[in-house]
Amino acid sequence: MPIEIPAAEGTAEALVARPSTTTGPVPGVIFYMDAFGLRPRIQEMTQRIANWGYVVLAPNVFYRDGSMTELAPAVDMSTQEGREAAGKAAFPRVGRLTPDKALPDINAWVSALAGLNGVAPGSIGTTGYCMGARLALRSATSHPDVVAACGGFHGGGLATDEPDSPHQKLGNARAQFVFGHADHDPSMAPDAVARLSEALQAAGLEATNEIYAGARHGYTMADTSAFNPEATERHFQELRALLDATLKG
């Protein structure tokens, strides 16, 4: 069952996943969904991360546009046609979630995670997928005092020529980063990956920033035609190593 939390412009639903066996306070992680919203695949992913020993919060970042049920994909995304149809429905919402809206929401997500039962005080992690990778990066740069780990996978638009590009604020961050980019991804082309590397290095941040060969944009999403099992497992391994190193020490 989702919970409800106060966000910048209303009430937002969020999924919360907790460890199946661990007891006592554990570190918290914010999970930023892809454009297709909160659905069973996101529940699967958050629970897997939670079972490593974390409390995971996955907010409905599109709460302004509707509930998680209202925004759930209405088509079978396991076919290319279905995925494209779902994308056409979702992409306008992505465009409306501009930085001036996203940043106040991130404040709300960070606060909500800290207030959940079982979340240990101190540093948190973030991980994001597709457009959610931008939100994870913005979380790390806007809350450097608490975000110690940031993962971004098949993200788009992380390092553009725009003045409000997420990578422009990396000088503020203190987190450790892991990026796993999709191969031949027009939303994060090799020149953008290189630009992101340069910004990470200039900021003196510990990071890996790699393209997963043969993995399409959306490769972690098992309910879509873009799913790549090998790349997905690689992402889980690298994400767990990041979270464990930074949050469990």
C-alpha positions, 0 to 999 in steps of 0.5 A: 500500500502506498503512503501519502506525504506532503509535497510542495504543491499537494499530497503525493503518494509514495511506495515504501519498501523495508528489509524483509529480515533486518531489524533496527534502524537502517539507512534510507534511500530515495528511488526516483522512478522512470517516466512510466510511474509507480507500478509493480516493476518499481515495487520489485526494484525497491524491495530488492534494494530494501532487502540489502538493508535499507528503507526505500522511498519511491515518490510519485513525482508526477503527483500534480498530474494524478495518482499512481493508479491514474498514471499507470501505463494503460498498454502492454509495454513489453512490445515496442509499440506499447512502450512507444504509446506509453511514452507518448502519454508520459513524456508531457508530464516529464516536460512539465516537471521543471527544476523550479517544481522538482527542487521544492519536491526534493526537499519534501522527499528528503524530509519524508524519508527522514521521518519514516519509522526505521530510518537511521539518522544521517546520510542517505542515498538516491537512485534514479532511472531515465528522467529519475536520474536527473532528480537523483542528481539534483538531490545530491547537489541540492542536499549535499549535507545528507546525500552521500550516494547517487546512482543514475541509470539510463538517465537522459539530459544529465549534462546538456548545454542548458544553464540549468542542466543538472551537471552544472551544480556538481560543485555543490555535491559531496556524494559518491556517484555511479552512472550506467548509461544506455548505449546509443541513447540520444538523450545521453549521447557520448558527448554528454557522457564526456561532459558529465565526466569532466564535471565530476572530475572538476568537482573532485568527486569519486564517480564511475560514469560508464556506457553499458554496451548493448543496453537500450534506454530503459534497460532495467525495466522488466515490464518493457521491451527495452529490458536487458537482464545482463545490464540490469544485474550489473546495475544492481551490483554497482548500486549495492556496492555504492550504497554499502560503501557510503551508507554502511561504511 
